[in-house]
Each structure stands twice: as C-alpha cells, then as structure tokens.
Amino acid sequence: MSRPSVSRDSTVGTWPIGVSSAETEVYKRAAAYNMPGEAADGMDVLAMYDAVRRAVERGRRGDGPTLLEARTYRFRGHSMSDPVSGTYRSTVEVEQRKKEDDPIAILRDKLFAGGLLEPAELEAMDAEARRIASEAAEFAENSPVPGPETLYRNVWAVENPNGRLFFDGRFDGRSRG
C-alpha cells in the first residue's frame, strides 16, 4: 500500500516558494512523478480528512501514492529566531488570521452548527484533555531521567554490525522488493 505524501503550502515565510520554484502550487508537482496531486485547506480539519481519505483509498486500491498539499498558515515562527510578526508579516495580519482561520475554531463552529456538539460537551472534553495533559506532565516531571541505555528502546530501527542505525528495514531480514 502506498502512503499519501503531505506537503505544506509555503506562501508566507522568509523565502517564499515563488522565489525558488516556478510552480507555486505544490500539488501540481505530482504530475512529474506520474501520480495524482491534490490541494486541500489545511486549516479545515474536515477538508483535510476528506483529502486524506481519498488519497488513502487510492493507495489501498493499488493506485500508488498521492501528493497532498495542505494549504496552511503558521501562527508562530519556525524558531526563537523567527518572530511571529515584524519580519515578514504584521501582528495585525497574524491576529486576523488566528480569528478567521484557527482550525480548532473552524471545526468547533461546524460541529455546533450541525448540532453534533453542544458548548457544555466541548467544555467537558476540554477539561478532561487538560486534566490528562496535566497528569502526564506531572508524571514526566516526577519521573527519573532515563539512562543512556534506553535511548533506542521502543524505536523502530535496526542496528547493523557496525553500530549504524537503519530505519528502513534493510537489516532486519525483510525483503523491500
């Protein structure tokens, strides 16, 4: 089965995609590899679900991979050296996009509008998620620091006779043909 490949649209950033590529619609690049490509609103959970569902169905049918372009907007910088605003976008723009394009708010509003979720149910789910996260953080903070011997435990990798790690199965006896 082939897996869908997902790419994020890069229209905003320190190096806009149009500077490095003549084709700015990433999904169209799939044609160069003789596979389907599709763009989806990466800020809409249900739109992404539908796009991924179609790609997975194609893969499971044996029709090969699909390149999905998830068109998104970053609300934060890439790192501490990449501020949220001021370098290549304004604070006003970022705040406006948060109000209009927050994926969680979009999904919440669709669920409310469809009568699939009530505000009280969402508040209860949010409180439960926060409780679980808080307990997990407390557990981690109160746990001893793991020793170096645990570094590769529960990691899907195979160490070859020279100590090199491979994550693609080449040394575990399986055929990759």
N, C-alpha and C positions, 0 to 999 in steps of 0.2 A: 504494500500500500504506500502510495506517495503522500507526503505531508504537504500542506499548503505552506508557502513561504509568505511571511507578512513583512511589509516594509512600511515605515512611517514617512509620510509626506514631509518634506523639509522646505517649506516656503518661508519660514522665519528663522533667522539664525545669523551667525557671524559669517557664514559662507552660503548664501542662497543657492539652491540647486541649479538655477539657471546660469550660474557662473561656471559650473563645472560640467554641465550636460546640456546638449541641445534639446533633449526631450525631457521636459519638466514633469510630465505625467508618468510617474514611475511604473504604473501597471502596464503601460504600453511596451515597456522593455521586454515583457514576457514573449512577445512575438519573435524576438531574435532567437529564442530558445524553443520555438515551435510549441508553446504552451499558452493556455489562456491566462489572461490577466484581468483583474477587476479592481476598481477603486471603491472604497466604502467610507462612510462618515465614521471615522474612528472616535468621534465624540458621542456617538449614539450606540449604546450597548446592543439594542435590538437590531440595528442595521448591521453591526459587526457580526452578531450571531448569525444572521441570515447569510451574509457573505461567506463566513467560515463554514456554515452548514453546506452551502453549495460546493465549496472547494473540497470539503471532506467527502461529500457524495461522489464527486468526480474521481477523487483518488481511490475510494473504495470500489468503484466500478472498474478500476484499472486504467482510467483515462489520464493518468500522470499527474504531476504537480500543477498547482495554480499559484501565481504570484498575486498576493493581495496587497494593495496599497491602502493602508489605514490613514486617512487624512485627519491629522490631529493638530492640536495647538498645545505647546508646552506652557504651563502656568509658572514654571520655575526655570532657572538657568540650568545648564549642564553640570555646573560645579560651583564651588565657593568663589572661583574667579570669574564666573559668568553671572553677573547680577540679573535679577528678574527683569529690571527695566533700566532705561537710561542709555544703554549702549546701542541697541538696535530696535528698541520699541519703548513706548512711553508707559508710565504707570497707569495712565488713563486707559490705554488700549488693553493692557493686561487685566485690569479690574473689570472692564466692559466685557471682555471675552469670558472671564470667570462667571459673570452674571448670565451671559447668554449661552455659553457652551459647556457648562460643567456636566460631564457625563452622568454623574450621580443624580443631579437635579433633573436632567432630562428624563432619565429612567423613572425617577420618583413621580414626576408630573404625569408621565404616560400611565403609570400604574394607578395613580389617583384618578385620572380622567377615565380610565377603563373600568373603574370600580373594583380593581383587583387588590387594592391595598388601601387601608384607612390610616390616617395620621397616627392614631394610637398604636396600631400594629407596627408601624415604622419606628415609633419611639421605643417600643418594647424590644424590637430587633436591634436597634442601635444600642440600647442599654446592655443587652446581652453580649453583643460584639465587643463593646468597651470593657465589660467585665472579663471576658475571656482574654482579651489582649492584655489587660492589666495583670491578670493572674499569670499569664505566660511571661510577661516582663519581670514580674516579681520572682518567678521560678528561676529565670535565667540569671537575674542579678544575685540570687542567693545560692546558685549552684557553683561548685568548684570549677576553676579553669581547667579545661581538658588538657591532658598531656599530649605531647607531640605524636605519640604512638597512635592516637585516634584520628590523625589528620585525614587519612584516606578511608576511614571506616564509613560504610554505607554510601560510598561513591561508586558509580558505575564506571570503573576503569580497570584496566589490566596492566600490571607491571611486567615488562619484558625482563629477560635475564640480566640486562644491563641496568635495571632500575628505572627505565623510562616508562612513563605512563601513557597509555593509549586509550582513548575514549570511543574508538570506532569499532572495536571488536576484533581487530586484526590478530591478536594473540590469544584469543580465548577458544580457538578450535572451530569457530563457526565460519561457514562459507559466506562471503559477501557477494558472490556471483550474481 
